[in-house]
Amino acid sequence: MDEKYLSVFALNKYIKARMNSDYQLQDVMIKGEISNYRPHPSGHMYFTLKDENASVNAIMFASNAKRMAFHANNGDKVLVRGYVSVYEKTGQYQLYIREMSRDGLGNLFIQFEELKKKLSSEGLFNEEHKKPIPTIPQRIAVLSAKQGAALQDVLRTIKGRFPAARIIIFPIPVQGKGAFIKIIETLKGIDQLNFSTILLVRGGGSIEDLWNFNEEALVRCIYELKTPIITGVGHETDFTLVDFVSDLRCATPTAAAVAATPHVDELTESVVHKKVQLQTLLTRRLEIERQHLNHLRSHYFFKDPHRLIENDLLKMMQYKNKLDAFHDKFMISHQSIIKKKLQTLSYLMNQTIAKEQFSYMKKVEKLDLVSPLKTLARGYALVKKDDKLVDSVNMLSKGDKVELTLKDGHVEAEIK
């Protein structure tokens, strides 16, 4: 008979399964008022969502709660989105909330999510575009409200952690219509001044107060900056679009100051530690080199340097013997061929010389036949005037001095 009866747990589990299979209950949007608010140290939020006619238990887990843009309080009118399910242990159905915004501000939250989705799809929030934050900054630009508590927290934190850093304050409006325009102008100017880091900070506030930090133009300006920028806007639960595009998002202005600077005590400790490491490494290195040197000193090469070339000398002698043997073998095997070629070469040379001598004598005889000396021997003379050969009477005048060359000498004459 007991097999026909369900356990309470089985009943609750069945009801939960039926609810979870109802798609209309898995994405519900409800508006109501927060009451009986019970935040848990883990970050989970437990409360009752009610209106004038009914109420329902609600829970928002820490993973979703930390993305809220405001602090929840009893009496807040809110818009929520989530799903309905059963808590098996008690059998109570409750609302599990994924997103929550203040009622009346729904349009701003919708704008925020739509713009966030658009800019994210363009890659403005991608990690590969984020610049590294300098470890030891020299000059830090701080953009904040001039009289704000956030600015004082930042200055106090930086001076306490790293007093060597030079801080330059750039006052900006942090809320109000058009404040983002002034912030953009200031950022563009700072980006040309070679600062190590930029801090953009302000205290917490409502979504309307922080809206300038959600403006698309400001987000795109930060994306284009060449200088690393850290944002610390609002409280831990406050998120603005500049937090997603900045090189580093910090939960508060103080946290931004901490992230931008090292602590002087940590630096001192690091230097001391590195000094000890360096001394240890140097000592170890010297000992290794000393051992190596002693090993080299004891090497047999230094005791008997001749052994350095001993093997090479042996190889050289072997090569010489092989070369001599090859030479003798080559000469023996090619001696008859060389002798015959030498005889042939000698014969050809003699033939060529005799032929050239005969040709030479013929040319000498021909040259002798046309020699001027032969002409002079037959009674002719050469006439020169001013060392120039006279070959026409037109070149001579009465009284000219000339030189006559005969076969046996020279004589001077005068033209009459």
Secondary structure as a PSIPRED ss2 file (coil, helix, strand):
# PSIPRED VFORMAT (PSIPRED V4.0)

   1 M C   1.000  0.000  0.000
   2 D H   0.000  1.000  0.000
   3 E H   0.000  1.000  0.000
   4 K H   0.000  1.000  0.000
   5 Y C   1.000  0.000  0.000
   6 L C   1.000  0.000  0.000
   7 S C   1.000  0.000  0.000
   8 V H   0.000  1.000  0.000
   9 F H   0.000  1.000  0.000
  10 A H   0.000  1.000  0.000
  11 L H   0.000  1.000  0.000
  12 N H   0.000  1.000  0.000
  13 K H   0.000  1.000  0.000
  14 Y H   0.000  1.000  0.000
  15 I H   0.000  1.000  0.000
  16 K H   0.000  1.000  0.000
  17 A H   0.000  1.000  0.000
  18 R H   0.000  1.000  0.000
  19 M H   0.000  1.000  0.000
  20 N H   0.000  1.000  0.000
  21 S C   1.000  0.000  0.000
  22 D C   1.000  0.000  0.000
  23 Y H   0.000  1.000  0.000
  24 Q H   0.000  1.000  0.000
  25 L H   0.000  1.000  0.000
  26 Q C   1.000  0.000  0.000
  27 D C   1.000  0.000  0.000
  28 V E   0.000  0.000  1.000
  29 M E   0.000  0.000  1.000
  30 I E   0.000  0.000  1.000
  31 K E   0.000  0.000  1.000
  32 G E   0.000  0.000  1.000
  33 E E   0.000  0.000  1.000
  34 I E   0.000  0.000  1.000
  35 S E   0.000  0.000  1.000
  36 N E   0.000  0.000  1.000
  37 Y E   0.000  0.000  1.000
  38 R E   0.000  0.000  1.000
  39 P E   0.000  0.000  1.000
  40 H C   1.000  0.000  0.000
  41 P C   1.000  0.000  0.000
  42 S C   1.000  0.000  0.000
  43 G C   1.000  0.000  0.000
  44 H C   1.000  0.000  0.000
  45 M E   0.000  0.000  1.000
  46 Y E   0.000  0.000  1.000
  47 F E   0.000  0.000  1.000
  48 T E   0.000  0.000  1.000
  49 L E   0.000  0.000  1.000
  50 K E   0.000  0.000  1.000
  51 D C   1.000  0.000  0.000
  52 E C   1.000  0.000  0.000
  53 N C   1.000  0.000  0.000
  54 A C   1.000  0.000  0.000
  55 S E   0.000  0.000  1.000
  56 V E   0.000  0.000  1.000
  57 N E   0.000  0.000  1.000
  58 A E   0.000  0.000  1.000
  59 I E   0.000  0.000  1.000
  60 M E   0.000  0.000  1.000
  61 F C   1.000  0.000  0.000
  62 A H   0.000  1.000  0.000
  63 S H   0.000  1.000  0.000
  64 N H   0.000  1.000  0.000
  65 A H   0.000  1.000  0.000
  66 K C   1.000  0.000  0.000
  67 R C   1.000  0.000  0.000
  68 M C   1.000  0.000  0.000
  69 A C   1.000  0.000  0.000
  70 F C   1.000  0.000  0.000
  71 H C   1.000  0.000  0.000
  72 A C   1.000  0.000  0.000
  73 N C   1.000  0.000  0.000
  74 N C   1.000  0.000  0.000
  75 G C   1.000  0.000  0.000
  76 D C   1.000  0.000  0.000
  77 K E   0.000  0.000  1.000
  78 V E   0.000  0.000  1.000
  79 L E   0.000  0.000  1.000
  80 V E   0.000  0.000  1.000
  81 R E   0.000  0.000  1.000
  82 G E   0.000  0.000  1.000
  83 Y E   0.000  0.000  1.000
  84 V E   0.000  0.000  1.000
  85 S E   0.000  0.000  1.000
  86 V E   0.000  0.000  1.000
  87 Y E   0.000  0.000  1.000
  88 E C   1.000  0.000  0.000
  89 K C   1.000  0.000  0.000
  90 T C   1.000  0.000  0.000
  91 G C   1.000  0.000  0.000
  92 Q E   0.000  0.000  1.000
  93 Y E   0.000  0.000  1.000
  94 Q E   0.000  0.000  1.000
  95 L E   0.000  0.000  1.000
  96 Y E   0.000  0.000  1.000
  97 I E   0.000  0.000  1.000
  98 R E   0.000  0.000  1.000
  99 E E   0.000  0.000  1.000
 100 M E   0.000  0.000  1.000
 101 S E   0.000  0.000  1.000
 102 R E   0.000  0.000  1.000
 103 D C   1.000  0.000  0.000
 104 G C   1.000  0.000  0.000
 105 L C   1.000  0.000  0.000
 106 G H   0.000  1.000  0.000
 107 N H   0.000  1.000  0.000
 108 L H   0.000  1.000  0.000
 109 F H   0.000  1.000  0.000
 110 I H   0.000  1.000  0.000
 111 Q H   0.000  1.000  0.000
 112 F H   0.000  1.000  0.000
 113 E H   0.000  1.000  0.000
 114 E H   0.000  1.000  0.000
 115 L H   0.000  1.000  0.000
 116 K H   0.000  1.000  0.000
 117 K H   0.000  1.000  0.000
 118 K H   0.000  1.000  0.000
 119 L H   0.000  1.000  0.000
 120 S H   0.000  1.000  0.000
 121 S H   0.000  1.000  0.000
 122 E C   1.000  0.000  0.000
 123 G C   1.000  0.000  0.000
 124 L C   1.000  0.000  0.000
 125 F C   1.000  0.000  0.000
 126 N C   1.000  0.000  0.000
 127 E H   0.000  1.000  0.000
 128 E H   0.000  1.000  0.000
 129 H H   0.000  1.000  0.000
 130 K C   1.000  0.000  0.000
 131 K C   1.000  0.000  0.000
 132 P C   1.000  0.000  0.000
 133 I C   1.000  0.000  0.000
 134 P C   1.000  0.000  0.000
 135 T C   1.000  0.000  0.000
 136 I C   1.000  0.000  0.000
 137 P C   1.000  0.000  0.000
 138 Q C   1.000  0.000  0.000
 139 R E   0.000  0.000  1.000
 140 I E   0.000  0.000  1.000
 141 A E   0.000  0.000  1.000
 142 V E   0.000  0.000  1.000
 143 L E   0.000  0.000  1.000
 144 S E   0.000  0.000  1.000
 145 A C   1.000  0.000  0.000
 146 K C   1.000  0.000  0.000
 147 Q C   1.000  0.000  0.000
 148 G C   1.000  0.000  0.000
 149 A H   0.000  1.000  0.000
 150 A H   0.000  1.000  0.000
 151 L H   0.000  1.000  0.000
 152 Q H   0.000  1.000  0.000
 153 D H   0.000  1.000  0.000
 154 V H   0.000  1.000  0.000
 155 L H   0.000  1.000  0.000
 156 R H   0.000  1.000  0.000
 157 T H   0.000  1.000  0.000
 158 I H   0.000  1.000  0.000
 159 K H   0.000  1.000  0.000
 160 G H   0.000  1.000  0.000
 161 R H   0.000  1.000  0.000
 162 F C   1.000  0.000  0.000
 163 P C   1.000  0.000  0.000
 164 A C   1.000  0.000  0.000
 165 A C   1.000  0.000  0.000
 166 R E   0.000  0.000  1.000
 167 I E   0.000  0.000  1.000
 168 I E   0.000  0.000  1.000
 169 I E   0.000  0.000  1.000
 170 F E   0.000  0.000  1.000
 171 P E   0.000  0.000  1.000
 172 I C   1.000  0.000  0.000
 173 P C   1.000  0.000  0.000
 174 V C   1.000  0.000  0.000
 175 Q C   1.000  0.000  0.000
 176 G C   1.000  0.000  0.000
 177 K C   1.000  0.000  0.000
 178 G C   1.000  0.000  0.000
 179 A H   0.000  1.000  0.000
 180 F H   0.000  1.000  0.000
 181 I H   0.000  1.000  0.000
 182 K H   0.000  1.000  0.000
 183 I H   0.000  1.000  0.000
 184 I H   0.000  1.000  0.000
 185 E H   0.000  1.000  0.000
 186 T H   0.000  1.000  0.000
 187 L H   0.000  1.000  0.000
 188 K H   0.000  1.000  0.000
 189 G H   0.000  1.000  0.000
 190 I H   0.000  1.000  0.000
 191 D C   1.000  0.000  0.000
 192 Q C   1.000  0.000  0.000
 193 L C   1.000  0.000  0.000
 194 N C   1.000  0.000  0.000
 195 F C   1.000  0.000  0.000
 196 S C   1.000  0.000  0.000
 197 T E   0.000  0.000  1.000
 198 I E   0.000  0.000  1.000
 199 L E   0.000  0.000  1.000
 200 L E   0.000  0.000  1.000
 201 V E   0.000  0.000  1.000
 202 R E   0.000  0.000  1.000
 203 G C   1.000  0.000  0.000
 204 G C   1.000  0.000  0.000
 205 G C   1.000  0.000  0.000
 206 S C   1.000  0.000  0.000
 207 I C   1.000  0.000  0.000
 208 E C   1.000  0.000  0.000
 209 D C   1.000  0.000  0.000
 210 L C   1.000  0.000  0.000
 211 W H   0.000  1.000  0.000
 212 N H   0.000  1.000  0.000
 213 F H   0.000  1.000  0.000
 214 N H   0.000  1.000  0.000
 215 E C   1.000  0.000  0.000
 216 E H   0.000  1.000  0.000
 217 A H   0.000  1.000  0.000
 218 L H   0.000  1.000  0.000
 219 V H   0.000  1.000  0.000
 220 R H   0.000  1.000  0.000
 221 C H   0.000  1.000  0.000
 222 I H   0.000  1.000  0.000
 223 Y H   0.000  1.000  0.000
 224 E H   0.000  1.000  0.000
 225 L C   1.000  0.000  0.000
 226 K C   1.000  0.000  0.000
 227 T C   1.000  0.000  0.000
 228 P C   1.000  0.000  0.000
 229 I E   0.000  0.000  1.000
 230 I E   0.000  0.000  1.000
 231 T E   0.000  0.000  1.000
 232 G E   0.000  0.000  1.000
 233 V E   0.000  0.000  1.000
 234 G C   1.000  0.000  0.000
 235 H C   1.000  0.000  0.000
 236 E C   1.000  0.000  0.000
 237 T C   1.000  0.000  0.000
 238 D C   1.000  0.000  0.000
 239 F C   1.000  0.000  0.000
 240 T C   1.000  0.000  0.000
 241 L H   0.000  1.000  0.000
 242 V H   0.000  1.000  0.000
 243 D H   0.000  1.000  0.000
 244 F H   0.000  1.000  0.000
 245 V H   0.000  1.000  0.000
 246 S C   1.000  0.000  0.000
 247 D C   1.000  0.000  0.000
 248 L E   0.000  0.000  1.000
 249 R E   0.000  0.000  1.000
 250 C C   1.000  0.000  0.000
 251 A C   1.000  0.000  0.000
 252 T C   1.000  0.000  0.000
 253 P H   0.000  1.000  0.000
 254 T H   0.000  1.000  0.000
 255 A H   0.000  1.000  0.000
 256 A H   0.000  1.000  0.000
 257 A H   0.000  1.000  0.000
 258 V H   0.000  1.000  0.000
 259 A H   0.000  1.000  0.000
 260 A H   0.000  1.000  0.000
 261 T C   1.000  0.000  0.000
 262 P C   1.000  0.000  0.000
 263 H C   1.000  0.000  0.000
 264 V H   0.000  1.000  0.000
 265 D H   0.000  1.000  0.000
 266 E H   0.000  1.000  0.000
 267 L H   0.000  1.000  0.000
 268 T H   0.000  1.000  0.000
 269 E H   0.000  1.000  0.000
 270 S H   0.000  1.000  0.000
 271 V H   0.000  1.000  0.000
 272 V H   0.000  1.000  0.000
 273 H H   0.000  1.000  0.000
 274 K H   0.000  1.000  0.000
 275 K H   0.000  1.000  0.000
 276 V H   0.000  1.000  0.000
 277 Q H   0.000  1.000  0.000
 278 L H   0.000  1.000  0.000
 279 Q H   0.000  1.000  0.000
 280 T H   0.000  1.000  0.000
 281 L H   0.000  1.000  0.000
 282 L H   0.000  1.000  0.000
 283 T H   0.000  1.000  0.000
 284 R H   0.000  1.000  0.000
 285 R H   0.000  1.000  0.000
 286 L H   0.000  1.000  0.000
 287 E H   0.000  1.000  0.000
 288 I H   0.000  1.000  0.000
 289 E H   0.000  1.000  0.000
 290 R H   0.000  1.000  0.000
 291 Q H   0.000  1.000  0.000
 292 H H   0.000  1.000  0.000
 293 L H   0.000  1.000  0.000
 294 N H   0.000  1.000  0.000
 295 H H   0.000  1.000  0.000
 296 L H   0.000  1.000  0.000
 297 R H   0.000  1.000  0.000
 298 S C   1.000  0.000  0.000
 299 H C   1.000  0.000  0.000
 300 Y H   0.000  1.000  0.000
 301 F H   0.000  1.000  0.000
 302 F H   0.000  1.000  0.000
 303 K H   0.000  1.000  0.000
 304 D C   1.000  0.000  0.000
 305 P C   1.000  0.000  0.000
 306 H C   1.000  0.000  0.000
 307 R H   0.000  1.000  0.000
 308 L H   0.000  1.000  0.000
 309 I H   0.000  1.000  0.000
 310 E H   0.000  1.000  0.000
 311 N H   0.000  1.000  0.000
 312 D H   0.000  1.000  0.000
 313 L H   0.000  1.000  0.000
 314 L H   0.000  1.000  0.000
 315 K H   0.000  1.000  0.000
 316 M H   0.000  1.000  0.000
 317 M H   0.000  1.000  0.000
 318 Q H   0.000  1.000  0.000
 319 Y H   0.000  1.000  0.000
 320 K H   0.000  1.000  0.000
 321 N H   0.000  1.000  0.000
 322 K H   0.000  1.000  0.000
 323 L H   0.000  1.000  0.000
 324 D H   0.000  1.000  0.000
 325 A H   0.000  1.000  0.000
 326 F H   0.000  1.000  0.000
 327 H H   0.000  1.000  0.000
 328 D H   0.000  1.000  0.000
 329 K H   0.000  1.000  0.000
 330 F H   0.000  1.000  0.000
 331 M H   0.000  1.000  0.000
 332 I H   0.000  1.000  0.000
 333 S H   0.000  1.000  0.000
 334 H H   0.000  1.000  0.000
 335 Q H   0.000  1.000  0.000
 336 S H   0.000  1.000  0.000
 337 I H   0.000  1.000  0.000
 338 I H   0.000  1.000  0.000
 339 K H   0.000  1.000  0.000
 340 K H   0.000  1.000  0.000
 341 K H   0.000  1.000  0.000
 342 L H   0.000  1.000  0.000
 343 Q H   0.000  1.000  0.000
 344 T H   0.000  1.000  0.000
 345 L H   0.000  1.000  0.000
 346 S H   0.000  1.000  0.000
 347 Y H   0.000  1.000  0.000
 348 L H   0.000  1.000  0.000
 349 M H   0.000  1.000  0.000
 350 N H   0.000  1.000  0.000
 351 Q H   0.000  1.000  0.000
 352 T H   0.000  1.000  0.000
 353 I H   0.000  1.000  0.000
 354 A H   0.000  1.000  0.000
 355 K H   0.000  1.000  0.000
 356 E H   0.000  1.000  0.000
 357 Q H   0.000  1.000  0.000
 358 F H   0.000  1.000  0.000
 359 S H   0.000  1.000  0.000
 360 Y H   0.000  1.000  0.000
 361 M H   0.000  1.000  0.000
 362 K H   0.000  1.000  0.000
 363 K H   0.000  1.000  0.000
 364 V H   0.000  1.000  0.000
 365 E H   0.000  1.000  0.000
 366 K H   0.000  1.000  0.000
 367 L H   0.000  1.000  0.000
 368 D H   0.000  1.000  0.000
 369 L H   0.000  1.000  0.000
 370 V C   1.000  0.000  0.000
 371 S C   1.000  0.000  0.000
 372 P H   0.000  1.000  0.000
 373 L H   0.000  1.000  0.000
 374 K H   0.000  1.000  0.000
 375 T H   0.000  1.000  0.000
 376 L H   0.000  1.000  0.000
 377 A H   0.000  1.000  0.000
 378 R C   1.000  0.000  0.000
 379 G C   1.000  0.000  0.000
 380 Y C   1.000  0.000  0.000
 381 A C   1.000  0.000  0.000
 382 L E   0.000  0.000  1.000
 383 V E   0.000  0.000  1.000
 384 K E   0.000  0.000  1.000
 385 K E   0.000  0.000  1.000
 386 D C   1.000  0.000  0.000
 387 D C   1.000  0.000  0.000
 388 K E   0.000  0.000  1.000
 389 L E   0.000  0.000  1.000
 390 V C   1.000  0.000  0.000
 391 D C   1.000  0.000  0.000
 392 S C   1.000  0.000  0.000
 393 V H   0.000  1.000  0.000
 394 N H   0.000  1.000  0.000
 395 M H   0.000  1.000  0.000
 396 L C   1.000  0.000  0.000
 397 S C   1.000  0.000  0.000
 398 K C   1.000  0.000  0.000
 399 G C   1.000  0.000  0.000
 400 D C   1.000  0.000  0.000
 401 K E   0.000  0.000  1.000
 402 V E   0.000  0.000  1.000
 403 E E   0.000  0.000  1.000
 404 L E   0.000  0.000  1.000
 405 T E   0.000  0.000  1.000
 406 L E   0.000  0.000  1.000
 407 K C   1.000  0.000  0.000
 408 D C   1.000  0.000  0.000
 409 G E   0.000  0.000  1.000
 410 H E   0.000  0.000  1.000
 411 V E   0.000  0.000  1.000
 412 E E   0.000  0.000  1.000
 413 A E   0.000  0.000  1.000
 414 E E   0.000  0.000  1.000
 415 I C   1.000  0.000  0.000
 416 K C   1.000  0.000  0.000
